[in-house]
Every structure is written in structure tokens, then in C-alpha cells.
């Protein structure tokens, strides 16, 4: 499981865009978000570097927590 800090995540649209970006890399990934904490938890077998790049490309730079 990955736990990411996504400081630019602030609304439902952000959550949708982040979920779609993750699922482009791993269609079976489970994504859960906490808007207040601006964190995303991802259950995936995909490489974290690929996930981080996909989020960055979608406009939501993230860091591992």
C-alpha cells in the first residue's frame, strides 16, 4: 500500500482526476482519499515511481509519506 501526500487535492474533481490517473497505471488499484488531510492511499502492485509520474502528469504532484 502506498500513502501519498497530495497538497493540491482540494475537491471532488481532484479526487476523480487522481483516481483516474492511478487507474491508468493499474486498473485494479483501490484508491481512498482524505481531502482534509490531503492524503491518498493506494492499494496497488504497480511501481510507486509510475504512480507518482502519472499523478504529476495529471497536475497533482505527490510525495510518499
PyMOL commands that set and color helices and strands:
alter all, ss='L'
color gray80, all
select helices_A, chain A and resi 12-25+48-57
alter helices_A, ss='H'
color red, helices_A
select strands_A, chain A and resi 2-5+30-34+39-43+63-64
alter strands_A, ss='S'
color yellow, strands_A
deselect
rebuild
show_as cartoon
